[in-house]
Amino acid sequence: MVVIINGRVVGPHSVLEHHCLVIEGSRIKQIAPTAQVLWPEDAQVIDAHGGFVAPGFVDMHVHGAMGRDTMEGTVEALAQIAKFHAAGGTTAMTPTTTTHSGEKINSALQAIADAMGHDFGGAQIVGAHIEGPYISRERSGAQPAQFIRDPISSEYEPWLDRGGLVTQMTLAPELSGALELIDALLEREILPSGGHTAASCEQARAAVERGLCHATHLFNCMSSTVKSGPLRLPGALETFLADDRVMVELIADGKHVHPELMRLAVRAKGIDKVCLITDATAGAGLAEGAEFLVGETRAVVGAGVGMVADGSALAGSVSTMIQMVRNMVELAGLSLADAVRMASLNPARALGISGRKGSLEPRKDADIVIFSSNFEVLK
């Protein structure tokens, strides 16, 4: 038995003072006022020293860290990525691929499959997020444009049929064959997400009607308001913001999305429809000025973010989830409980694993992060 004492327990809606958390085996047994709990003398007692005791963060969009990338297609790279992001409070993650050849994506998926179920002393790998190659050339961002293509069932069906490996897929809904791809994803209970898209309002709405229910890194690489003659028409961004059926991802590093837009997203979608993600690339954990690759694209760490080498576009973040939580509190003005929910319970719900992860409740996995009032991960 493990007992965590002297912590401020972060629940889904509030912070519980003077509570302790009891763990038995690998699951949470009890959360209760400390004065009401008795534990055996041989229990392991962890003193949180007044820090916040929160559910471990669930990062559903993360590419790499420390110069390593999911697309390397090795378990060793995934282990290093998982260890780095655990230091930022992430306890569960879905390594994310980038647009590339079918062979390269296959290799990355195989490595993720091999890594699942192993304890690397870092975040648990709970599945794979395929981002691309079925995206917009116009909104490709740092994704290598030479590998972008329309969906082909003979290519993607073997990826989707790998026994629950793939948890979500990012696609541009305006592409030929995209609606059929959404059907294929839903048939396998895989989350379809709209992103890297130049879709019109009509195309985005058609995808939502078909079952698309998630938006990849809102505001980034996404069509927005356009003028048609005297009229102003919404793009994918406004369509996803306005539709209650769509949950959205937010890179809350303060660079990918301005704090005012972070607040706008929360006001439009509500607390329960926003998932914080890192979208961290291989540049995470590297020094300012360090170079790294996003697929075939050369990038550099600069001003606390990843940039393509010529500075013309962002190339993923270099942040951890604890930084995202801090920014939602300090820059967007959210309560700590709400910010933590966006980093834990909401992504767990999106991935369909909220029955065992995402909040501190009896019988759930004991995935826990302890951090200070300065948002420093302590344990």
Secondary structure, 3 states (H helix, E strand, C coil): CEEEEEEEEECCCCEEEEEEEEEECCEEEEEEEHHHCCCCCCCEEEECCCCEEEECEEEEEECEECCEEHHHCCHHHHHHHHHHHHCCCEEEEEEECCCCCHHHHHHHHHHHHHHCCCCCCCCEECCEEEECCCCCCCCCCCCCHHHCCCCCHHHHHHHHCCCCCEEEEEECCCCCCHHHHHHHHHHCCCEEEECCECCEHHHHHHHHHHCCCEECCCCCCECCCEEECCEEECEHHHHHHHCCCCEEEEECCCCCCCHHHHHHHHHHHCHHHEEEECCECCCCCCCCCCEEEECCEEEEEECCEEEECCCCCECCECCCHHHHHHHHHHCCCCCHHHHHHHHCHHHHHHHCCCCCCCCCCCCCECCEEEECCCCCECC
